[in-house]
Structure formats: structure tokens, C-alpha cells
Amino acid sequence: MSHNTFGHLFRVTTWGESHGPAIGCVVDGCPPQIPLTEADLQPWLDRRKPGGSRFVTQRRESDTARILSGVFDDGAGPVTTGTPIAIHIDNEDARSKDYGEIARAFRPGHADMTYQARYGVRDHRGGGRSSARETAARVAAGAVARKVLGESVVIRAGVVQLGPHGIAPNAVDFGAVYDNPLFAASAGVVPAWETFLDGVRKAGSSVGAIVALEVTGLPPGWGAPLYGKLDAELAAAMMSINAVKGVEIGAGFASAELSGEDNADEMRLGPDGEIVFLSNRAGGVLGGISTGQPLTARIAFKPTSSILTPRRTVTRDGTETDLRTTGRHDPCVALRGVPVVEAMAACVLADALLRHRAQIG
């Protein structure tokens, strides 16, 4: 299997399967002399880990990260050395017996059929390599990327729509996201959303959601035309996340309804002669290069494909059957997708920063 690595200068390779002994990543290209300990990784992993509420899978994983290489303490505290950083996370609560039935039948909406078609073999235990369990390694890599970016670049994401229930754009509050079990970008919607998702969960079904992303503190000039556009690479990174089916930057699809006058982000000079944009429908990117405005995106997650309602499918030997997927699953995979969205944005931006320095100085 190829294509387990992403990035150009800041490169991340993830490894491991859902029910294997461990998962992890190797981060290559991290600059030297950046303070880094396991304590820098764990808070981000804790936000993504399962079992945190009744609204996510009850698989119990501590997601404790161990740094195996790429960091050295010369007496002043652990810092990166510039060599590959290997991060290891044990799988502690795999329950493979839950997946015995799907060893022969393909789950609708999952990658079972396509993995079998491509490789002729697949790990049916929790989806193996195609499981969202792999995203824990991405979050660990994203924590390293945040250290590269520094505190001036602030990356925030949150759920802004759960099924048909949305948050008005002027009511979005990213500060509320990690204070509620639904990762909702508004405290006010939580009671109603909890009632709605409880109904979905008790019915053994699932629902999709939209996650909004906002990055502030980016300077103008990051990204490279024509084939290294910042928004294109961000979109590709988001589309690589399990269950993501759509990404829009700035006004996105809504821009198709705007006139040229409405869509153009006009400019004026600020008090110190700096360029000030009067709107941000471009989402902080023009011509694939950052404008200095907030970088904004919306990411659509499909409903979790593992549901208790029997669905029609076929077996590996070509027999039609009905399949009911058991096991422990998220009724809305987008909830724990929020820290993954942030992590992927961090990795893309750390790579953009290093490429900018390499070419521009």
C-alpha cells in the first residue's frame, strides 16, 4: 500500500491498523531546536480519543503518545533534533470479535469492497487501515506542526451543523467547542442537539455534520501557484479524513449565487498604510496564496456508515445478503473529527511555512 505520506517539507507518514498492536506516525522535516515533549502532544490527543461521552464510540483508549526518536535533552530540556520524530500509540481496547460477520460480507458505505478489489486482501477487524482510528496519529503529528507554527497562528474548528440543525454564522463561537460533548461551536444549541443525537443513537442510526475551520494569524504570502495552492492543499488534506465528502473555502458554493460586485473582497488602506480587506468571501486565499485574512473553510462529514439497520450487500464470494453492523461506533463521526480537522490544517500550514522560508527567505 502506497500513499501513506503527505506533505512536502513537513512530511507525515502514518502507520498501523485499527485492531493491530499499535498505531503511530513519523514526522520528517521538523526543524531542530523546537521544545517538544509528550506533554505537548497529549492534550490534543485527549480531545480526539474515544469514550469521552455517550455521543461517541465507547471503545476505551487512553491514546497515550510516546516519542521514540527525533528529540534530545542536552540539559536545557527536550528539543527536536531535525531528524525524524517517531510517535507510538498503543491500541488498548480492540474487540475484534465484533467484526466476525463482515469477514465475508462488505459493509455498505465502507471501504471493504474497494480494499478487497485493490489489494485482494483486507483486514476486516474494524476496517484495518481504513478505520478512523488512524486519525489519532494525524492528531499527534498536528501537535508537532503547531509547535512549528508557534502561538501566533491560531487554529480553531467546531461543528456548525448537525444533520439538519445549523448554527447561524453570526452565532458561531469557537471558544465553546471543547466545553461541550458535541464539539458544537455554540453553547446555546447543545441541549437541543443532545436530544436530537440521543434519538439517532438510540435508533442505532447515524447522522452527518458540517465542521467549520478558522485560522487566524497567518501572514500574507504563504502558498504557491499554480499547483501548490494553499487552499487546494488544505482541501486535499481535509478530503483525506475519513467520512469527509465535501470542502469549501470561504464563501464556497454560496459564491455561485453572488454577483461579481458582491463577491469581490474590496480593499482600503489602514491607519499604518497596511492593506485592509472589507470582507472575506475568498476565505483568506487569493490565487492560492494567503492574504493575511482569516483562513476559513467548511468540511462536510457523511453519516457514520456503521448502523444497526440491516442493509443490502454482497459477500466476498458473490452472494447477496443483508448485513447489520455491530460493534462500537460514533453516531456522528464529525464530532471527534473536529480535532482531526485542526490537526490536518496545522500540518498543511507548517509545510507551507517551511516552503515559504525555503523559497523566499
BAVO-185255 format. One line per field, with one value per residue (C-alpha): residue in three letters; residue number from 1; x, y, z. Coordinates in Angstrom, 2 decimals. Example, Ala and Ser with C-alpha at 12.3 -4.5 7.8 and 13.67 -1.06 7.14 Angstrom:
<nodes>
vodren	ALA	SER
lumkol	1	2
xx	12.30	13.67
yy	-4.50	-1.06
zz	7.80	7.14
</nodes>
This chain:
<nodes>
vodren	MET	SER	HIS	ASN	THR	PHE	GLY	HIS	LEU	PHE	ARG	VAL	THR	THR	TRP	GLY	GLU	SER	HIS	GLY	PRO	ALA	ILE	GLY	CYS	VAL	VAL	ASP	GLY	CYS	PRO	PRO	GLN	ILE	PRO	LEU	THR	GLU	ALA	ASP	LEU	GLN	PRO	TRP	LEU	ASP	ARG	ARG	LYS	PRO	GLY	GLY	SER	ARG	PHE	VAL	THR	GLN	ARG	ARG	GLU	SER	ASP	THR	ALA	ARG	ILE	LEU	SER	GLY	VAL	PHE	ASP	ASP	GLY	ALA	GLY	PRO	VAL	THR	THR	GLY	THR	PRO	ILE	ALA	ILE	HIS	ILE	ASP	ASN	GLU	ASP	ALA	ARG	SER	LYS	ASP	TYR	GLY	GLU	ILE	ALA	ARG	ALA	PHE	ARG	PRO	GLY	HIS	ALA	ASP	MET	THR	TYR	GLN	ALA	ARG	TYR	GLY	VAL	ARG	ASP	HIS	ARG	GLY	GLY	GLY	ARG	SER	SER	ALA	ARG	GLU	THR	ALA	ALA	ARG	VAL	ALA	ALA	GLY	ALA	VAL	ALA	ARG	LYS	VAL	LEU	GLY	GLU	SER	VAL	VAL	ILE	ARG	ALA	GLY	VAL	VAL	GLN	LEU	GLY	PRO	HIS	GLY	ILE	ALA	PRO	ASN	ALA	VAL	ASP	PHE	GLY	ALA	VAL	TYR	ASP	ASN	PRO	LEU	PHE	ALA	ALA	SER	ALA	GLY	VAL	VAL	PRO	ALA	TRP	GLU	THR	PHE	LEU	ASP	GLY	VAL	ARG	LYS	ALA	GLY	SER	SER	VAL	GLY	ALA	ILE	VAL	ALA	LEU	GLU	VAL	THR	GLY	LEU	PRO	PRO	GLY	TRP	GLY	ALA	PRO	LEU	TYR	GLY	LYS	LEU	ASP	ALA	GLU	LEU	ALA	ALA	ALA	MET	MET	SER	ILE	ASN	ALA	VAL	LYS	GLY	VAL	GLU	ILE	GLY	ALA	GLY	PHE	ALA	SER	ALA	GLU	LEU	SER	GLY	GLU	ASP	ASN	ALA	ASP	GLU	MET	ARG	LEU	GLY	PRO	ASP	GLY	GLU	ILE	VAL	PHE	LEU	SER	ASN	ARG	ALA	GLY	GLY	VAL	LEU	GLY	GLY	ILE	SER	THR	GLY	GLN	PRO	LEU	THR	ALA	ARG	ILE	ALA	PHE	LYS	PRO	THR	SER	SER	ILE	LEU	THR	PRO	ARG	ARG	THR	VAL	THR	ARG	ASP	GLY	THR	GLU	THR	ASP	LEU	ARG	THR	THR	GLY	ARG	HIS	ASP	PRO	CYS	VAL	ALA	LEU	ARG	GLY	VAL	PRO	VAL	VAL	GLU	ALA	MET	ALA	ALA	CYS	VAL	LEU	ALA	ASP	ALA	LEU	LEU	ARG	HIS	ARG	ALA	GLN	ILE	GLY
lumkol	1	2	3	4	5	6	7	8	9	10	11	12	13	14	15	16	17	18	19	20	21	22	23	24	25	26	27	28	29	30	31	32	33	34	35	36	37	38	39	40	41	42	43	44	45	46	47	48	49	50	51	52	53	54	55	56	57	58	59	60	61	62	63	64	65	66	67	68	69	70	71	72	73	74	75	76	77	78	79	80	81	82	83	84	85	86	87	88	89	90	91	92	93	94	95	96	97	98	99	100	101	102	103	104	105	106	107	108	109	110	111	112	113	114	115	116	117	118	119	120	121	122	123	124	125	126	127	128	129	130	131	132	133	134	135	136	137	138	139	140	141	142	143	144	145	146	147	148	149	150	151	152	153	154	155	156	157	158	159	160	161	162	163	164	165	166	167	168	169	170	171	172	173	174	175	176	177	178	179	180	181	182	183	184	185	186	187	188	189	190	191	192	193	194	195	196	197	198	199	200	201	202	203	204	205	206	207	208	209	210	211	212	213	214	215	216	217	218	219	220	221	222	223	224	225	226	227	228	229	230	231	232	233	234	235	236	237	238	239	240	241	242	243	244	245	246	247	248	249	250	251	252	253	254	255	256	257	258	259	260	261	262	263	264	265	266	267	268	269	270	271	272	273	274	275	276	277	278	279	280	281	282	283	284	285	286	287	288	289	290	291	292	293	294	295	296	297	298	299	300	301	302	303	304	305	306	307	308	309	310	311	312	313	314	315	316	317	318	319	320	321	322	323	324	325	326	327	328	329	330	331	332	333	334	335	336	337	338	339	340	341	342	343	344	345	346	347	348	349	350	351	352	353	354	355	356	357	358	359	360	361
xx	0.00	1.48	0.50	0.70	2.73	1.61	3.39	6.44	9.00	6.96	6.17	3.96	3.75	1.14	1.17	-0.88	-4.36	-7.45	-7.02	-3.27	-0.99	-0.36	-0.63	1.63	3.38	6.76	7.18	10.07	11.28	10.57	13.17	15.65	15.71	11.94	10.97	8.87	7.71	4.93	3.02	2.79	1.01	-1.37	-3.90	-4.72	-4.99	-7.26	-9.71	-9.99	-9.85	-12.95	-15.15	-15.46	-19.27	-22.36	-22.28	-19.10	-17.85	-17.37	-14.08	-11.72	-8.35	-6.02	-4.26	-1.08	1.66	5.32	8.05	10.60	13.03	13.87	14.04	17.07	17.61	21.04	20.35	18.11	15.02	13.95	14.16	13.76	16.98	15.86	15.77	12.55	10.20	8.56	5.40	3.84	0.26	-0.84	-4.20	-5.56	-9.22	-9.62	-12.55	-12.09	-14.88	-17.43	-16.31	-16.57	-19.61	-18.00	-15.05	-17.18	-19.61	-18.85	-20.29	-22.21	-20.63	-17.27	-14.03	-14.39	-15.23	-12.70	-9.81	-10.63	-10.76	-7.44	-5.32	-7.04	-6.83	-8.21	-8.10	-11.79	-11.18	-12.65	-11.71	-7.97	-6.07	-9.26	-10.52	-10.80	-8.58	-5.70	-6.58	-5.10	-1.69	-2.63	-3.56	-0.18	1.54	-0.66	0.57	4.14	3.04	1.53	4.93	6.50	3.87	4.13	1.43	0.76	-1.12	-4.41	-6.30	-9.89	-12.70	-16.14	-19.40	-21.72	-24.37	-25.62	-27.89	-30.49	-29.76	-27.36	-25.79	-26.22	-22.88	-23.05	-23.61	-20.54	-18.34	-15.21	-14.47	-17.38	-16.25	-14.24	-16.60	-19.41	-19.57	-20.85	-17.90	-20.58	-19.46	-22.22	-23.23	-26.83	-27.55	-26.18	-29.39	-31.44	-28.61	-28.15	-31.83	-31.64	-28.47	-29.78	-32.68	-30.34	-28.09	-30.90	-32.32	-28.96	-28.61	-26.19	-26.14	-23.76	-22.47	-20.52	-17.34	-16.16	-12.45	-10.89	-7.17	-6.01	-2.53	-1.43	0.76	0.17	2.27	2.01	1.15	2.42	0.70	-0.17	-0.03	0.87	-2.10	-2.71	-6.45	-6.01	-3.63	-5.89	-8.88	-6.91	-5.86	-9.46	-10.73	-8.24	-10.03	-12.38	-16.03	-15.34	-17.30	-17.02	-14.84	-15.47	-13.13	-14.53	-17.97	-17.54	-20.61	-22.55	-20.27	-22.03	-25.10	-23.20	-22.57	-19.04	-19.58	-20.73	-18.06	-15.01	-13.30	-12.64	-9.54	-8.61	-5.54	-5.38	-4.06	-0.47	-0.69	-1.41	-3.97	-7.32	-9.95	-13.58	-14.89	-13.50	-15.51	-12.23	-11.61	-8.16	-6.67	-6.31	-4.53	-3.60	-1.67	-2.69	-3.96	-3.40	-7.15	-8.52	-8.35	-11.86	-13.31	-16.29	-15.98	-18.91	-18.88	-21.20	-23.18	-21.24	-21.69	-21.85	-25.52	-27.77	-30.40	-29.86	-28.54	-28.38	-24.91	-22.91	-20.34	-16.77	-17.80	-20.58	-23.69	-26.37	-27.17	-28.33	-25.83	-26.34	-23.12	-22.48	-19.65	-18.90	-19.37	-19.88	-23.46	-21.81	-18.20	-17.80	-17.72	-14.32	-13.41	-13.04	-9.53	-8.57	-9.58	-7.45	-4.50	-4.59	-4.78	-1.74	0.26	-0.60	0.31	3.58	4.54	3.54	5.65	8.77	8.32	7.86	11.07	12.93	11.97	11.50	13.84
yy	0.00	3.31	6.93	6.81	10.04	13.64	16.97	18.30	19.64	18.88	15.24	12.92	9.15	7.28	3.54	0.85	-0.67	-0.29	-3.66	-4.09	-3.73	-0.01	2.94	5.91	8.33	9.54	13.30	14.15	17.68	19.26	21.98	21.48	23.16	23.32	22.37	19.19	16.67	14.10	16.59	18.82	16.03	14.61	17.46	17.31	13.52	13.67	15.80	13.15	9.94	7.72	7.05	10.67	10.83	8.84	10.53	8.80	5.23	3.55	1.97	2.77	4.05	6.29	7.33	7.82	9.00	8.03	9.88	7.29	9.44	12.90	14.60	15.09	16.70	18.28	19.60	22.54	20.42	18.16	19.76	18.47	17.46	17.85	14.07	12.02	12.13	8.75	8.68	5.46	4.98	1.59	0.05	-0.98	-1.90	-3.60	-6.05	-7.95	-10.49	-7.74	-7.90	-11.63	-11.29	-8.75	-11.03	-12.41	-9.54	-5.99	-3.21	-0.65	2.79	1.42	0.74	-3.06	-3.71	-1.26	-2.52	-6.09	-5.04	-3.18	-5.47	-8.85	-8.93	-6.74	-6.52	-6.75	-6.01	-2.55	-1.70	-2.12	0.68	2.42	2.93	6.40	5.02	6.08	9.74	9.64	9.56	12.61	14.50	13.66	14.96	18.06	18.77	18.81	21.09	23.55	23.82	24.65	27.32	28.93	30.55	33.41	31.08	30.08	27.10	26.50	24.30	23.26	21.60	24.22	21.90	18.56	16.85	19.49	21.67	24.56	27.49	30.96	32.34	35.31	32.96	30.76	30.69	28.56	29.20	26.91	23.89	21.96	22.78	20.53	16.85	17.64	19.91	22.45	25.98	27.44	26.62	27.59	24.73	21.96	20.92	20.60	18.88	16.40	15.47	15.06	12.94	10.81	9.86	8.99	6.97	5.00	4.15	2.62	5.11	7.93	11.46	13.72	17.17	20.20	21.35	24.95	25.82	29.20	30.02	33.44	34.93	33.85	36.41	37.15	35.24	31.55	29.10	28.69	28.88	27.04	23.52	24.27	26.47	26.81	26.29	23.31	21.59	22.36	20.91	17.79	17.31	17.63	15.24	12.65	12.50	9.54	10.30	13.75	14.22	17.95	21.00	24.66	27.60	30.97	31.56	28.29	27.09	30.15	32.28	30.81	32.86	36.15	38.89	39.96	43.13	41.18	38.52	40.78	41.50	45.24	46.84	50.05	51.31	51.06	53.72	52.50	52.13	48.42	46.77	46.16	43.90	44.94	41.35	37.82	35.80	34.43	32.71	34.20	32.89	34.57	32.85	30.05	32.47	33.65	37.23	37.73	37.45	34.57	31.29	29.81	26.53	24.26	20.48	18.11	14.71	11.95	9.87	7.05	4.03	1.50	1.35	-1.30	-1.22	-4.18	-3.02	-4.96	-6.05	-8.91	-11.30	-11.82	-14.95	-13.13	-13.94	-11.34	-10.86	-8.37	-7.05	-5.40	-3.78	-4.38	-3.06	0.31	3.28	7.03	8.13	11.20	10.77	14.52	15.20	13.64	14.84	18.38	17.89	15.94	18.90	21.18	18.78	18.46	22.24	22.55	20.07	21.83	25.22	24.03	22.69	25.99	27.93	25.85	26.02	29.78	30.16	27.89	29.93	33.45	33.50
zz	0.00	-1.07	-0.33	3.45	3.47	2.95	2.90	1.07	3.57	6.68	5.85	7.86	7.44	9.49	10.14	11.86	11.82	13.97	15.72	15.42	18.44	17.88	15.54	15.06	12.76	11.63	11.22	8.91	8.20	11.57	12.18	15.04	18.44	18.93	22.51	22.32	24.91	25.09	27.22	24.14	22.25	24.85	25.25	21.53	21.57	24.61	22.63	19.91	21.91	22.12	25.13	26.23	26.19	25.22	21.82	20.63	20.38	23.75	22.75	25.62	24.51	26.53	23.29	25.28	22.92	23.23	21.34	20.20	18.23	16.96	20.37	22.61	26.00	26.23	29.71	28.86	28.13	25.25	21.81	18.28	16.57	12.95	12.49	12.03	15.00	15.60	17.73	19.06	20.38	21.75	20.83	24.21	23.66	20.29	20.24	17.02	17.66	16.87	13.23	12.57	10.31	7.98	7.28	4.44	3.69	2.56	4.74	2.65	2.83	3.99	2.15	2.46	-1.19	-2.60	-0.43	-1.49	-5.14	-4.97	-2.77	-2.86	0.92	3.70	7.48	8.40	12.09	12.47	8.90	9.48	7.80	6.60	10.15	11.66	14.42	12.15	12.71	16.22	14.57	12.49	15.65	17.16	14.02	14.14	17.66	16.34	13.49	15.98	17.67	14.31	13.63	17.06	19.13	16.72	14.35	15.98	14.53	15.63	14.39	15.55	14.49	12.97	11.60	12.97	10.48	9.55	12.60	11.95	13.76	12.27	11.00	13.38	16.33	15.81	18.93	18.60	22.25	23.19	21.16	23.74	26.61	25.34	24.31	20.81	19.84	18.91	18.05	20.23	23.78	23.06	20.65	22.85	24.73	21.54	19.69	22.54	22.39	18.62	18.69	21.56	19.32	16.47	18.78	20.42	16.99	16.07	13.23	12.43	11.09	9.18	10.12	8.95	10.69	10.28	10.37	11.08	11.16	12.31	12.49	9.02	7.26	3.57	1.06	2.04	-0.73	-4.27	-7.63	-9.67	-8.28	-4.69	-3.89	-0.17	-0.48	-2.81	-0.42	2.54	0.68	-0.24	3.38	4.57	1.91	3.15	6.51	6.94	6.06	4.58	1.34	0.72	1.42	0.63	1.15	2.19	0.64	-1.22	-3.11	-1.97	-4.17	-7.20	-6.21	-5.80	-8.32	-9.12	-7.09	-4.04	-4.26	-4.64	-1.33	-1.61	-0.09	1.65	3.49	7.25	9.64	9.20	5.44	5.57	3.25	4.92	3.32	3.75	3.54	3.35	0.86	-0.53	2.80	3.24	-0.02	-3.43	-6.31	-3.91	-1.66	1.81	2.06	5.79	6.35	8.47	6.55	6.61	5.39	5.91	5.85	5.30	7.01	5.87	8.42	10.06	7.78	10.65	11.68	13.23	10.47	8.07	4.70	1.44	0.35	-1.14	0.22	-0.94	-2.83	-4.68	-2.64	-1.95	1.73	4.34	6.89	10.27	11.52	15.22	17.38	18.94	16.64	16.68	15.88	14.29	13.23	12.70	16.46	17.01	13.53	14.88	16.37	13.24	11.05	13.22	13.05	9.28	8.93	11.21	9.13	5.85	7.31	8.88	5.47	3.84	6.35	5.69	1.91	2.13	4.11	1.69	-1.38	-0.06	2.93
</nodes>
